[in-house]
Every structure is written in C-alpha cells, then in structure tokens.
Amino acid sequence: MTINGFNKTTLLDYPGKIASTIFLGGCNFRCPFCHNSGLVLSPKEQPVIPVHEVLQVLKKRQGILEGVCITGGEPTQNKELFLLIDRIKELGYPIKLDTNGSHPWILKKLVKNHMIDMVAMDIKSSKESYAKVAGCKNLDLKPICESVDFLLSDAIPYEFRTTVVRELHTSADFRSIGQWIAGCNAYYLQAYKDSPEVIRPGYSSYSRKELDSFCKILSETIPAVYVRGID
C-alpha cells in the first residue's frame, strides 16, 4: 500500500468528527479543476509515507481522534484499499470514504462488509456535462449512476458534493442534477478556489449570491442543500 499524503488532524474532512485524512494516489478522472494534481497525474513521483508510520500515529491518538477519512486521487481503484481499511478498523476508527463513484462494486462490497461508515461522493456535473467536467471524453456514466442509486437507498450515511466552477457549471446543470439526485440526504456545493496545484489553473468561482441561487433551484427537489468554502 502506497500512502502519498497524511493529514494528522482535520475538522473539515469528516463531518462532526476530529479526524485524520489519508491520501492515496492515482485517479481515473482528469477533472481540470482538481486541486490534487500531483496525486492524479504523477502519483509515483509523490512522497511515500510508510503505512506503519500512519498506523502508529492513529494508535497513539486513540481517544483523541474520532475518525479517519480516506481520499485521493480515487481510493477505490487501489487494490490494497481493503487491507488498509482492515488495519485502521483494528484500531476502532470509523472510516469515511471519498469517491467519484466510478467503482460501485467496490463501494457496495465495502458497505456490505461494514468496512466504512460514511461516503462522500462527488457529483461532477449534470449527466449531460459529466464527461467534459470529469475530463474523460468516453466516460461511461452507468457505474456513476449505479453508485448514486446505491447511496440513495440509504445503505450508509452519505453526502453528495459538487465543486462549482464558473466556466464549467450553469444553472441548467443544477436543475438537471436536482432531478437526478432528488430527495438525497445532503448535497453540498463547494466553491472552487484557484491555485497553482490544480490540473488546469485559471478557473474561477461563483459568488455566494450566485451559489445561493443554485441552492434555490436544487431545493425544489432536495431538502438539504448547503454551500461550502466561501464566506
């Protein structure tokens, strides 16, 4: 197992918990606004953190930390994900998984085996714009839709989230998304923030007022819609 990043303490990545975050390299998407470009484009060139060092920190902080978030990249494409989760579970931690939903068979197996406790799934855009926003011309939406349907069945606590980029998202996209994930438990619009670390710098965010207008559209079909990452 190759761990490419480790945040020992976070109050943001696991809602309601003091947590640590583990970053796994590699991703099958190429979202141009992704802020983890190194993990996506050149995972083999990233620093490697020994698994035993991460586990030592987690063991030492038992009673202080309340959970562990596993993110990426795309964790579900890592063949050793199950082994890593087993090791963390041995320490008694709840685990939140961040995913793009492209491997529903992995997601379902993790849930069925009670290996994860929460899922945050990215909704890149409307179905009509998904391939463009995910940076994959020939993207097969069937696995994405399968993951969405599975989470909508309330098999596990979850949230959906979209990083909103002015140049890539429109009100029509959110109207379409609202129909797609209608009735979901929680949907977050995350304000895009430009930085040199994104795959393609130079995009921009909508204002809070504009994001609130998208929330209004979404609230027609989704009872709990929120904005993150903007004052």
MARFI-356018 format. One line per field, with one value per residue: residue in three letters; x, y, z of N, C-alpha, C, CB in turn. Coordinates in nm, 3 decimals. Glycine has a CB too. Layout:
MARFI-356018
res [ALA,...]
nx [X,...]
ny [Y,...]
nz [Z,...]
cax [X,...]
cay [Y,...]
caz [Z,...]
cx [X,...]
cy [Y,...]
cz [Z,...]
cbx [X,...]
cby [Y,...]
cbz [Z,...]
This chain:
MARFI-356018
res [MET,THR,ILE,ASN,GLY,PHE,ASN,LYS,THR,THR,LEU,LEU,ASP,TYR,PRO,GLY,LYS,ILE,ALA,SER,THR,ILE,PHE,LEU,GLY,GLY,CYS,ASN,PHE,ARG,CYS,PRO,PHE,CYS,HIS,ASN,SER,GLY,LEU,VAL,LEU,SER,PRO,LYS,GLU,GLN,PRO,VAL,ILE,PRO,VAL,HIS,GLU,VAL,LEU,GLN,VAL,LEU,LYS,LYS,ARG,GLN,GLY,ILE,LEU,GLU,GLY,VAL,CYS,ILE,THR,GLY,GLY,GLU,PRO,THR,GLN,ASN,LYS,GLU,LEU,PHE,LEU,LEU,ILE,ASP,ARG,ILE,LYS,GLU,LEU,GLY,TYR,PRO,ILE,LYS,LEU,ASP,THR,ASN,GLY,SER,HIS,PRO,TRP,ILE,LEU,LYS,LYS,LEU,VAL,LYS,ASN,HIS,MET,ILE,ASP,MET,VAL,ALA,MET,ASP,ILE,LYS,SER,SER,LYS,GLU,SER,TYR,ALA,LYS,VAL,ALA,GLY,CYS,LYS,ASN,LEU,ASP,LEU,LYS,PRO,ILE,CYS,GLU,SER,VAL,ASP,PHE,LEU,LEU,SER,ASP,ALA,ILE,PRO,TYR,GLU,PHE,ARG,THR,THR,VAL,VAL,ARG,GLU,LEU,HIS,THR,SER,ALA,ASP,PHE,ARG,SER,ILE,GLY,GLN,TRP,ILE,ALA,GLY,CYS,ASN,ALA,TYR,TYR,LEU,GLN,ALA,TYR,LYS,ASP,SER,PRO,GLU,VAL,ILE,ARG,PRO,GLY,TYR,SER,SER,TYR,SER,ARG,LYS,GLU,LEU,ASP,SER,PHE,CYS,LYS,ILE,LEU,SER,GLU,THR,ILE,PRO,ALA,VAL,TYR,VAL,ARG,GLY,ILE,ASP]
nx [0.084,0.061,0.084,0.031,-0.006,-0.074,-0.278,-0.267,-0.454,-0.780,-1.064,-1.245,-1.273,-1.418,-1.734,-1.845,-1.658,-1.337,-1.066,-0.830,-0.673,-0.614,-0.431,-0.451,-0.277,-0.333,-0.584,-0.878,-1.011,-0.985,-1.038,-1.032,-1.019,-0.923,-0.762,-0.566,-0.349,-0.096,-0.131,-0.305,-0.195,0.077,0.134,0.337,0.554,0.517,0.568,0.618,0.453,0.519,0.306,0.307,0.390,0.177,-0.021,0.089,0.064,-0.215,-0.276,-0.152,-0.309,-0.554,-0.862,-0.845,-0.864,-1.151,-1.221,-1.135,-1.056,-1.047,-0.907,-0.827,-0.682,-0.840,-0.963,-1.091,-0.983,-0.754,-0.585,-0.514,-0.679,-0.873,-0.715,-0.579,-0.796,-0.882,-0.668,-0.691,-0.944,-0.898,-0.801,-1.020,-1.148,-1.405,-1.465,-1.454,-1.516,-1.400,-1.509,-1.531,-1.728,-1.700,-1.650,-1.868,-1.902,-1.693,-1.753,-2.001,-1.922,-1.755,-1.940,-2.123,-1.962,-1.926,-1.712,-1.671,-1.799,-1.915,-1.984,-1.862,-1.955,-1.853,-2.039,-1.990,-2.105,-2.403,-2.564,-2.550,-2.326,-2.123,-1.894,-1.728,-1.669,-1.548,-1.323,-1.297,-1.340,-1.478,-1.642,-1.812,-2.123,-2.279,-2.168,-2.137,-2.401,-2.501,-2.369,-2.474,-2.748,-2.726,-2.635,-2.850,-3.030,-2.997,-2.814,-2.595,-2.469,-2.430,-2.305,-2.357,-2.158,-2.051,-1.796,-1.806,-1.763,-1.721,-1.674,-1.752,-1.997,-2.352,-2.675,-2.859,-2.734,-2.751,-3.022,-3.074,-2.917,-3.056,-3.288,-3.181,-3.058,-3.267,-3.425,-3.211,-3.004,-2.815,-2.659,-2.385,-2.262,-1.954,-1.740,-1.527,-1.173,-0.901,-0.565,-0.206,-0.178,-0.385,-0.508,-0.553,-0.492,-0.662,-0.935,-1.250,-1.460,-1.812,-2.003,-2.114,-2.382,-2.463,-2.416,-2.602,-2.830,-2.825,-2.864,-3.126,-3.260,-3.200,-3.321,-3.581,-3.612,-3.444,-3.409,-3.203,-2.962,-2.645,-2.383,-2.034,-1.705,-1.688,-1.712]
ny [-0.120,0.215,0.519,0.852,1.091,1.248,1.384,1.472,1.580,1.698,1.909,1.927,1.727,1.502,1.513,1.651,1.525,1.494,1.423,1.220,1.239,1.036,1.020,0.873,0.789,0.829,0.827,0.779,0.979,1.306,1.568,1.904,2.105,1.994,1.994,1.832,1.770,1.647,1.396,1.285,1.306,1.236,1.017,0.837,0.993,1.126,1.198,0.920,0.775,0.560,0.287,0.182,0.398,0.576,0.421,0.405,0.668,0.690,0.497,0.607,0.827,0.740,0.785,1.055,1.129,1.092,0.966,0.850,0.970,0.857,0.944,1.084,1.174,0.862,0.646,0.393,0.259,0.150,-0.143,-0.237,-0.128,-0.249,-0.394,-0.187,-0.057,-0.259,-0.265,-0.015,-0.032,-0.220,-0.062,0.061,0.278,0.481,0.509,0.728,0.743,0.902,0.939,0.909,0.758,0.574,0.305,0.111,-0.155,-0.198,-0.008,-0.107,-0.353,-0.274,-0.147,-0.357,-0.529,-0.388,-0.209,0.059,0.376,0.608,0.786,1.013,1.132,1.258,1.458,1.534,1.691,1.770,1.492,1.539,1.699,1.562,1.408,1.602,1.771,1.591,1.539,1.330,1.194,0.967,0.874,0.635,0.649,0.471,0.322,0.536,0.624,0.394,0.392,0.628,0.558,0.349,0.478,0.649,0.469,0.462,0.292,0.349,0.619,0.923,1.180,1.394,1.592,1.885,2.050,2.374,2.543,2.837,2.847,2.598,2.507,2.552,2.706,2.539,2.293,2.242,2.229,1.995,1.814,1.829,1.689,1.440,1.349,1.369,1.413,1.333,1.288,1.483,1.750,1.920,2.226,2.318,2.586,2.672,2.712,2.871,2.765,2.709,2.437,2.304,2.101,2.238,2.549,2.868,2.881,3.003,3.104,3.109,3.376,3.411,3.482,3.393,3.117,3.063,3.101,2.877,2.686,2.741,2.656,2.382,2.313,2.267,2.001,1.873,1.836,1.919,2.130,2.278,2.530,2.528,2.647,2.922,3.259]
nz [0.000,-0.093,0.053,-0.007,0.117,0.432,0.663,0.983,1.160,1.121,1.099,0.906,0.706,0.784,0.860,1.163,1.320,1.482,1.295,1.104,0.782,0.505,0.208,-0.105,-0.401,-0.760,-1.012,-1.208,-1.334,-1.486,-1.391,-1.468,-1.277,-1.048,-0.734,-0.644,-0.816,-0.836,-0.714,-0.894,-1.159,-1.142,-0.949,-0.876,-0.840,-0.610,-0.257,-0.036,0.233,0.488,0.570,0.828,0.980,0.964,1.087,1.342,1.432,1.434,1.626,1.852,1.889,1.967,2.127,2.108,1.836,1.623,1.394,1.059,0.742,0.412,0.113,-0.212,-0.528,-0.640,-0.423,-0.452,-0.665,-0.582,-0.521,-0.273,-0.089,0.078,0.259,0.390,0.513,0.683,0.866,0.984,1.096,1.292,1.491,1.581,1.456,1.305,0.952,0.683,0.341,0.052,-0.278,-0.640,-0.736,-0.942,-0.921,-0.838,-0.752,-0.577,-0.382,-0.288,-0.182,0.027,0.192,0.243,0.388,0.616,0.639,0.602,0.719,0.638,0.335,0.097,-0.201,-0.510,-0.727,-1.035,-1.236,-1.425,-1.591,-1.862,-1.895,-1.779,-1.872,-1.987,-1.767,-1.595,-1.735,-1.913,-2.214,-2.318,-2.113,-1.921,-1.795,-1.654,-1.426,-1.247,-1.212,-1.095,-0.849,-0.738,-0.719,-0.537,-0.304,-0.262,-0.169,0.098,0.223,0.371,0.574,0.396,0.174,-0.107,-0.330,-0.506,-0.671,-0.763,-1.058,-1.235,-1.513,-1.596,-1.497,-1.504,-1.439,-1.555,-1.540,-1.264,-1.228,-1.366,-1.216,-0.977,-1.038,-1.083,-0.839,-0.665,-0.351,-0.197,0.098,0.175,0.013,-0.107,-0.227,-0.333,-0.324,-0.585,-0.568,-0.698,-0.761,-0.785,-0.778,-0.901,-1.173,-1.412,-1.387,-1.342,-1.358,-1.220,-0.941,-0.856,-0.706,-0.361,-0.360,-0.611,-0.586,-0.389,-0.538,-0.702,-0.506,-0.441,-0.670,-0.655,-0.416,-0.475,-0.519,-0.345,-0.005,0.168,0.112,0.083,0.110,0.077,0.163,0.113,0.219]
cax [0.000,0.134,0.015,0.102,-0.029,-0.138,-0.310,-0.287,-0.574,-0.867,-1.202,-1.324,-1.290,-1.515,-1.831,-1.879,-1.556,-1.194,-1.022,-0.710,-0.703,-0.513,-0.441,-0.399,-0.251,-0.392,-0.725,-0.922,-1.067,-0.891,-1.112,-0.933,-1.015,-0.879,-0.653,-0.466,-0.294,0.017,-0.184,-0.377,-0.113,0.209,0.135,0.463,0.655,0.481,0.628,0.553,0.451,0.503,0.179,0.325,0.401,0.040,-0.090,0.144,0.000,-0.355,-0.279,-0.113,-0.414,-0.680,-0.921,-0.845,-0.926,-1.283,-1.246,-1.033,-1.106,-0.960,-0.939,-0.728,-0.700,-0.961,-0.924,-1.149,-0.906,-0.634,-0.608,-0.486,-0.767,-0.937,-0.616,-0.558,-0.914,-0.878,-0.569,-0.746,-1.058,-0.845,-0.779,-1.152,-1.191,-1.499,-1.396,-1.527,-1.453,-1.429,-1.503,-1.602,-1.839,-1.677,-1.635,-1.977,-1.886,-1.606,-1.832,-2.101,-1.855,-1.710,-2.058,-2.176,-1.872,-1.919,-1.574,-1.675,-1.911,-1.974,-1.934,-1.882,-1.940,-1.855,-2.124,-1.908,-2.195,-2.521,-2.530,-2.520,-2.194,-2.034,-1.768,-1.646,-1.623,-1.459,-1.203,-1.290,-1.425,-1.562,-1.683,-1.932,-2.199,-2.354,-2.119,-2.166,-2.544,-2.519,-2.325,-2.574,-2.869,-2.695,-2.633,-2.986,-3.106,-2.967,-2.739,-2.490,-2.470,-2.358,-2.334,-2.310,-2.096,-2.004,-1.712,-1.874,-1.668,-1.797,-1.657,-1.794,-2.131,-2.458,-2.798,-2.924,-2.670,-2.802,-3.161,-3.065,-2.868,-3.165,-3.377,-3.105,-3.037,-3.382,-3.453,-3.090,-2.996,-2.734,-2.586,-2.303,-2.194,-1.825,-1.688,-1.394,-1.066,-0.789,-0.432,-0.110,-0.180,-0.492,-0.461,-0.552,-0.522,-0.721,-1.080,-1.297,-1.577,-1.928,-2.019,-2.205,-2.519,-2.491,-2.426,-2.732,-2.935,-2.824,-2.926,-3.270,-3.305,-3.186,-3.411,-3.711,-3.617,-3.352,-3.443,-3.087,-2.858,-2.559,-2.266,-1.907,-1.583,-1.699,-1.762]
cay [0.000,0.340,0.638,0.968,1.210,1.219,1.500,1.409,1.632,1.784,1.928,1.953,1.617,1.405,1.599,1.627,1.447,1.523,1.308,1.223,1.212,0.961,1.047,0.769,0.842,0.766,0.855,0.751,1.102,1.416,1.692,2.010,2.192,1.915,2.060,1.730,1.733,1.556,1.263,1.236,1.299,1.176,0.960,0.768,1.094,1.190,1.139,0.799,0.767,0.418,0.256,0.162,0.529,0.627,0.342,0.443,0.794,0.662,0.425,0.700,0.928,0.680,0.862,1.195,1.127,1.028,0.902,0.859,0.990,0.807,1.021,1.066,1.054,0.781,0.533,0.262,0.190,0.095,-0.284,-0.268,-0.047,-0.333,-0.425,-0.065,-0.035,-0.360,-0.223,0.100,-0.080,-0.288,0.042,0.104,0.406,0.495,0.550,0.796,0.726,0.997,0.865,0.965,0.668,0.500,0.163,0.079,-0.288,-0.182,0.065,-0.197,-0.454,-0.208,-0.125,-0.487,-0.588,-0.295,-0.160,0.204,0.427,0.721,0.807,1.142,1.107,1.375,1.469,1.628,1.784,1.702,1.381,1.592,1.763,1.487,1.369,1.722,1.820,1.489,1.533,1.197,1.203,0.849,0.829,0.553,0.701,0.366,0.298,0.655,0.619,0.281,0.437,0.725,0.484,0.272,0.569,0.697,0.365,0.479,0.177,0.401,0.765,0.974,1.312,1.425,1.725,1.933,2.169,2.457,2.623,2.929,2.817,2.461,2.475,2.650,2.680,2.423,2.173,2.215,2.185,1.855,1.739,1.824,1.580,1.315,1.304,1.419,1.350,1.287,1.332,1.604,1.788,2.038,2.298,2.364,2.695,2.647,2.806,2.851,2.757,2.650,2.291,2.242,2.044,2.347,2.674,2.978,2.883,3.095,3.062,3.195,3.448,3.347,3.507,3.304,2.982,3.054,3.088,2.736,2.614,2.761,2.564,2.245,2.291,2.223,1.854,1.822,1.908,1.968,2.177,2.370,2.584,2.517,2.704,3.062,3.338]
caz [0.000,-0.101,0.103,-0.061,0.198,0.560,0.746,1.114,1.227,1.043,1.145,0.786,0.611,0.833,0.928,1.302,1.391,1.474,1.215,1.021,0.642,0.430,0.065,-0.191,-0.534,-0.877,-1.036,-1.344,-1.388,-1.508,-1.371,-1.485,-1.159,-0.932,-0.662,-0.608,-0.947,-0.821,-0.685,-1.012,-1.280,-1.121,-0.815,-0.846,-0.809,-0.485,-0.137,0.015,0.379,0.525,0.635,0.972,1.046,0.975,1.189,1.472,1.471,1.466,1.754,1.957,1.907,2.008,2.236,2.067,1.703,1.621,1.266,0.955,0.607,0.306,-0.007,-0.319,-0.609,-0.628,-0.340,-0.487,-0.768,-0.519,-0.493,-0.133,-0.005,0.180,0.360,0.468,0.597,0.790,0.966,1.056,1.174,1.409,1.592,1.629,1.399,1.194,0.830,0.576,0.210,-0.055,-0.405,-0.756,-0.767,-1.066,-0.893,-0.745,-0.697,-0.460,-0.282,-0.231,-0.101,0.149,0.277,0.283,0.488,0.731,0.645,0.603,0.800,0.567,0.199,0.029,-0.345,-0.596,-0.846,-1.112,-1.305,-1.478,-1.680,-1.995,-1.896,-1.690,-1.935,-2.003,-1.637,-1.539,-1.818,-1.976,-2.332,-2.339,-1.980,-1.906,-1.680,-1.585,-1.290,-1.166,-1.178,-1.004,-0.716,-0.692,-0.680,-0.417,-0.189,-0.241,-0.098,0.241,0.274,0.458,0.575,0.279,0.118,-0.241,-0.333,-0.636,-0.675,-0.863,-1.135,-1.320,-1.655,-1.626,-1.447,-1.528,-1.365,-1.619,-1.483,-1.130,-1.241,-1.405,-1.100,-0.880,-1.077,-1.077,-0.700,-0.589,-0.224,-0.127,0.238,0.189,-0.108,-0.081,-0.335,-0.283,-0.406,-0.642,-0.535,-0.789,-0.703,-0.879,-0.767,-0.978,-1.300,-1.512,-1.316,-1.418,-1.345,-1.117,-0.865,-0.849,-0.581,-0.266,-0.405,-0.725,-0.533,-0.320,-0.640,-0.740,-0.396,-0.452,-0.775,-0.606,-0.302,-0.526,-0.518,-0.243,0.118,0.243,0.021,0.156,0.041,0.149,0.107,0.078,0.332]
cx [0.087,0.045,0.096,0.080,-0.102,-0.154,-0.350,-0.414,-0.651,-1.004,-1.298,-1.361,-1.391,-1.617,-1.861,-1.775,-1.417,-1.129,-0.882,-0.751,-0.586,-0.537,-0.375,-0.385,-0.321,-0.540,-0.757,-0.992,-0.956,-0.964,-1.014,-0.918,-0.966,-0.758,-0.548,-0.397,-0.180,-0.029,-0.249,-0.282,0.020,0.221,0.267,0.575,0.627,0.553,0.548,0.566,0.427,0.373,0.197,0.337,0.262,-0.035,-0.039,0.080,-0.144,-0.368,-0.250,-0.226,-0.551,-0.733,-0.924,-0.913,-1.057,-1.314,-1.130,-1.102,-1.003,-1.002,-0.828,-0.706,-0.835,-0.927,-0.972,-1.076,-0.777,-0.662,-0.587,-0.574,-0.828,-0.840,-0.591,-0.675,-0.917,-0.784,-0.621,-0.862,-1.013,-0.819,-0.909,-1.206,-1.305,-1.423,-1.493,-1.448,-1.497,-1.412,-1.572,-1.712,-1.820,-1.659,-1.743,-1.964,-1.793,-1.682,-1.931,-2.037,-1.807,-1.826,-2.112,-2.094,-1.850,-1.778,-1.566,-1.802,-1.979,-1.909,-1.962,-1.854,-1.949,-1.958,-2.058,-1.992,-2.323,-2.476,-2.486,-2.378,-2.087,-1.897,-1.674,-1.587,-1.528,-1.330,-1.184,-1.389,-1.524,-1.610,-1.812,-2.004,-2.269,-2.300,-2.147,-2.311,-2.572,-2.479,-2.425,-2.698,-2.846,-2.697,-2.772,-3.073,-3.083,-2.899,-2.632,-2.507,-2.382,-2.386,-2.288,-2.252,-2.049,-1.916,-1.761,-1.775,-1.745,-1.792,-1.712,-1.938,-2.228,-2.580,-2.871,-2.864,-2.730,-2.950,-3.165,-3.018,-2.978,-3.265,-3.310,-3.094,-3.149,-3.403,-3.331,-3.080,-2.920,-2.656,-2.515,-2.247,-2.067,-1.769,-1.547,-1.296,-0.945,-0.657,-0.338,-0.115,-0.292,-0.438,-0.452,-0.589,-0.588,-0.872,-1.121,-1.425,-1.693,-1.929,-2.113,-2.350,-2.557,-2.503,-2.558,-2.847,-2.941,-2.890,-3.079,-3.330,-3.307,-3.286,-3.552,-3.726,-3.530,-3.374,-3.324,-2.973,-2.778,-2.445,-2.146,-1.800,-1.590,-1.758,-1.901]
cy [0.124,0.455,0.759,1.096,1.174,1.348,1.445,1.455,1.723,1.791,1.940,1.828,1.512,1.483,1.556,1.552,1.512,1.402,1.327,1.191,1.145,0.984,0.934,0.823,0.764,0.798,0.826,0.870,1.206,1.549,1.810,2.102,2.120,1.980,1.960,1.679,1.633,1.413,1.201,1.210,1.227,1.114,0.894,0.865,1.163,1.124,1.017,0.795,0.621,0.395,0.243,0.295,0.590,0.553,0.375,0.571,0.770,0.589,0.518,0.798,0.868,0.754,1.011,1.208,1.050,0.959,0.921,0.875,0.937,0.873,1.003,1.192,0.987,0.653,0.398,0.193,0.131,-0.048,-0.320,-0.189,-0.130,-0.366,-0.305,-0.041,-0.135,-0.317,-0.107,0.058,-0.153,-0.189,0.105,0.232,0.392,0.549,0.614,0.780,0.836,0.925,0.941,0.871,0.580,0.350,0.118,-0.059,-0.286,-0.113,-0.027,-0.302,-0.396,-0.187,-0.257,-0.549,-0.497,-0.240,-0.008,0.250,0.549,0.733,0.950,1.117,1.237,1.358,1.575,1.733,1.709,1.587,1.432,1.647,1.682,1.459,1.488,1.766,1.721,1.474,1.399,1.192,1.088,0.789,0.750,0.596,0.591,0.337,0.415,0.651,0.505,0.319,0.536,0.652,0.406,0.362,0.624,0.595,0.369,0.356,0.219,0.553,0.820,1.122,1.315,1.565,1.757,2.054,2.254,2.554,2.708,2.888,2.679,2.429,2.590,2.615,2.559,2.293,2.141,2.178,2.036,1.767,1.722,1.714,1.445,1.262,1.355,1.340,1.303,1.352,1.463,1.627,1.920,2.096,2.357,2.469,2.662,2.755,2.775,2.845,2.694,2.497,2.226,2.196,2.152,2.477,2.777,2.982,2.979,3.043,3.157,3.268,3.371,3.365,3.413,3.158,2.961,3.039,2.944,2.651,2.626,2.669,2.421,2.213,2.252,2.071,1.792,1.901,1.971,2.001,2.286,2.418,2.571,2.600,2.847,3.137,3.394]
cz [0.000,-0.054,0.062,0.018,0.325,0.639,0.883,1.183,1.134,1.108,1.028,0.707,0.653,0.915,1.071,1.382,1.378,1.407,1.159,0.879,0.574,0.281,-0.013,-0.334,-0.644,-0.889,-1.183,-1.408,-1.405,-1.498,-1.377,-1.364,-1.035,-0.867,-0.611,-0.734,-0.936,-0.798,-0.808,-1.129,-1.261,-0.982,-0.777,-0.810,-0.676,-0.367,-0.091,0.167,0.416,0.603,0.786,1.048,1.065,1.085,1.329,1.524,1.513,1.599,1.870,1.989,1.934,2.130,2.209,1.930,1.708,1.490,1.171,0.821,0.508,0.175,-0.109,-0.397,-0.595,-0.552,-0.389,-0.600,-0.713,-0.471,-0.346,-0.036,0.108,0.294,0.450,0.564,0.712,0.903,1.050,1.146,1.300,1.524,1.639,1.568,1.298,1.072,0.733,0.446,0.115,-0.188,-0.517,-0.804,-0.888,-1.047,-0.794,-0.682,-0.574,-0.347,-0.212,-0.140,0.031,0.246,0.331,0.394,0.609,0.750,0.644,0.671,0.737,0.430,0.156,-0.119,-0.422,-0.708,-0.931,-1.183,-1.339,-1.566,-1.817,-2.004,-1.824,-1.751,-1.948,-1.870,-1.571,-1.620,-1.887,-2.093,-2.344,-2.206,-1.985,-1.780,-1.600,-1.445,-1.196,-1.119,-1.080,-0.861,-0.657,-0.640,-0.551,-0.293,-0.159,-0.168,0.052,0.302,0.374,0.464,0.463,0.258,-0.026,-0.239,-0.474,-0.616,-0.792,-0.928,-1.236,-1.467,-1.695,-1.586,-1.474,-1.444,-1.423,-1.567,-1.348,-1.132,-1.276,-1.290,-0.996,-0.910,-1.057,-0.933,-0.609,-0.461,-0.148,0.011,0.255,0.061,-0.083,-0.211,-0.277,-0.378,-0.455,-0.596,-0.622,-0.712,-0.804,-0.880,-0.848,-1.113,-1.408,-1.441,-1.406,-1.416,-1.232,-1.053,-0.886,-0.715,-0.487,-0.310,-0.519,-0.679,-0.460,-0.421,-0.693,-0.631,-0.402,-0.557,-0.722,-0.496,-0.347,-0.517,-0.408,-0.114,0.190,0.146,0.092,0.067,0.132,0.080,0.064,0.197,0.304]
cbx [-0.095,0.185,-0.005,0.060,-0.108,-0.057,-0.425,-0.170,-0.536,-0.879,-1.211,-1.250,-1.159,-1.447,-1.959,-2.005,-1.552,-1.130,-1.118,-0.601,-0.741,-0.518,-0.375,-0.491,-0.104,-0.372,-0.760,-1.014,-1.180,-0.822,-1.189,-0.969,-1.153,-0.845,-0.708,-0.531,-0.247,0.105,-0.284,-0.484,-0.087,0.319,0.024,0.504,0.661,0.329,0.636,0.616,0.340,0.622,0.121,0.449,0.490,-0.034,-0.073,0.295,0.006,-0.420,-0.178,0.013,-0.421,-0.663,-0.846,-0.700,-0.830,-1.389,-1.373,-0.941,-1.137,-0.966,-0.958,-0.770,-0.595,-1.022,-0.973,-1.294,-0.875,-0.589,-0.517,-0.342,-0.878,-0.989,-0.485,-0.540,-1.043,-0.833,-0.438,-0.793,-1.146,-0.715,-0.687,-1.146,-1.073,-1.617,-1.326,-1.550,-1.487,-1.335,-1.566,-1.503,-1.960,-1.557,-1.493,-2.109,-1.830,-1.479,-1.907,-2.180,-1.737,-1.645,-2.168,-2.181,-1.740,-1.966,-1.495,-1.665,-1.861,-1.957,-1.997,-1.789,-2.045,-1.716,-2.276,-1.822,-2.127,-2.611,-2.649,-2.621,-2.204,-2.098,-1.794,-1.728,-1.743,-1.530,-1.083,-1.321,-1.340,-1.486,-1.698,-1.897,-2.301,-2.352,-1.970,-2.138,-2.629,-2.437,-2.186,-2.613,-2.912,-2.558,-2.536,-3.049,-3.068,-3.095,-2.675,-2.346,-2.423,-2.396,-2.264,-2.426,-1.979,-2.123,-1.559,-1.992,-1.563,-1.743,-1.511,-1.702,-2.126,-2.496,-2.890,-2.909,-2.518,-2.781,-3.235,-2.971,-2.745,-3.235,-3.421,-2.965,-2.899,-3.509,-3.543,-2.963,-2.931,-2.638,-2.683,-2.189,-2.286,-1.726,-1.687,-1.401,-1.028,-0.783,-0.433,0.029,-0.193,-0.611,-0.553,-0.651,-0.394,-0.675,-1.135,-1.321,-1.544,-2.059,-2.073,-2.184,-2.535,-2.381,-2.308,-2.754,-2.910,-2.679,-2.875,-3.302,-3.212,-3.046,-3.417,-3.729,-3.573,-3.203,-3.511,-3.040,-2.919,-2.504,-2.288,-1.863,-1.542,-1.787,-1.665]
cby [0.001,0.365,0.632,0.991,1.315,1.116,1.588,1.439,1.706,1.734,2.053,2.046,1.552,1.289,1.602,1.553,1.305,1.553,1.284,1.123,1.341,0.809,1.183,0.644,0.842,0.617,1.003,0.631,1.158,1.402,1.691,2.091,2.248,1.771,2.139,1.613,1.856,1.600,1.269,1.337,1.437,1.281,0.859,0.684,1.197,1.184,1.243,0.670,0.861,0.372,0.126,0.076,0.623,0.612,0.194,0.461,0.896,0.579,0.309,0.777,1.016,0.529,0.836,1.251,1.064,1.130,0.955,0.733,1.141,0.651,1.171,0.956,0.956,0.748,0.554,0.278,0.285,0.185,-0.368,-0.241,0.015,-0.463,-0.471,0.056,-0.045,-0.495,-0.184,0.209,-0.171,-0.360,0.149,0.121,0.474,0.591,0.429,0.947,0.588,1.122,0.729,0.992,0.746,0.555,0.133,0.088,-0.384,-0.101,0.183,-0.265,-0.514,-0.073,-0.051,-0.581,-0.619,-0.365,-0.216,0.262,0.463,0.854,0.706,1.256,1.008,1.400,1.506,1.553,1.843,1.800,1.286,1.701,1.900,1.358,1.308,1.837,1.848,1.355,1.562,1.083,1.209,0.743,0.948,0.401,0.802,0.239,0.271,0.786,0.602,0.159,0.502,0.823,0.389,0.204,0.685,0.734,0.227,0.508,0.100,0.362,0.818,0.895,1.425,1.414,1.734,1.967,2.132,2.535,2.531,3.070,2.824,2.365,2.445,2.655,2.804,2.431,2.193,2.338,2.269,1.840,1.809,1.956,1.596,1.336,1.352,1.414,1.237,1.318,1.227,1.594,1.799,2.004,2.410,2.246,2.828,2.641,2.799,2.963,2.674,2.696,2.252,2.341,1.931,2.316,2.733,2.971,2.741,3.235,3.051,3.114,3.591,3.405,3.653,3.317,2.952,3.180,3.186,2.688,2.668,2.907,2.574,2.222,2.416,2.269,1.799,1.832,1.816,1.863,2.231,2.303,2.734,2.370,2.625,3.081,3.453]
cbz [0.122,-0.244,0.258,-0.202,0.120,0.641,0.681,1.203,1.356,0.898,1.234,0.697,0.590,0.917,0.849,1.308,1.337,1.616,1.102,1.073,0.569,0.465,0.030,-0.188,-0.560,-0.872,-1.000,-1.345,-1.296,-1.646,-1.234,-1.603,-1.133,-0.974,-0.546,-0.530,-1.020,-0.706,-0.571,-1.053,-1.329,-1.140,-0.803,-0.965,-0.919,-0.464,-0.023,-0.049,0.440,0.610,0.578,0.997,0.963,0.839,1.161,1.462,1.355,1.355,1.752,1.916,1.785,2.039,2.363,2.061,1.599,1.650,1.204,0.956,0.580,0.295,0.027,-0.412,-0.575,-0.767,-0.202,-0.523,-0.883,-0.400,-0.578,-0.103,-0.089,0.117,0.295,0.376,0.513,0.733,0.898,0.957,1.089,1.373,1.537,1.773,1.333,1.231,0.765,0.610,0.152,-0.048,-0.389,-0.870,-0.786,-1.136,-0.837,-0.817,-0.804,-0.497,-0.348,-0.342,-0.177,0.117,0.199,0.164,0.425,0.860,0.528,0.460,0.937,0.649,0.099,0.088,-0.395,-0.655,-0.810,-1.213,-1.434,-1.557,-1.696,-2.031,-1.832,-1.651,-2.073,-2.064,-1.546,-1.533,-1.734,-1.872,-2.456,-2.418,-1.886,-1.902,-1.727,-1.667,-1.293,-1.246,-1.304,-1.052,-0.724,-0.805,-0.792,-0.431,-0.214,-0.374,-0.152,0.318,0.159,0.404,0.712,0.154,0.201,-0.346,-0.233,-0.729,-0.691,-0.798,-1.208,-1.304,-1.689,-1.558,-1.296,-1.680,-1.368,-1.772,-1.471,-1.041,-1.349,-1.524,-1.038,-0.875,-1.224,-1.134,-0.648,-0.675,-0.244,-0.210,0.322,0.310,-0.231,0.014,-0.397,-0.268,-0.327,-0.797,-0.384,-0.894,-0.571,-0.845,-0.624,-0.998,-1.347,-1.631,-1.256,-1.557,-1.318,-1.176,-0.717,-0.868,-0.606,-0.124,-0.449,-0.831,-0.440,-0.232,-0.757,-0.766,-0.261,-0.485,-0.900,-0.556,-0.214,-0.670,-0.652,-0.291,0.212,0.347,-0.113,0.282,-0.001,0.159,-0.004,-0.050,0.362]
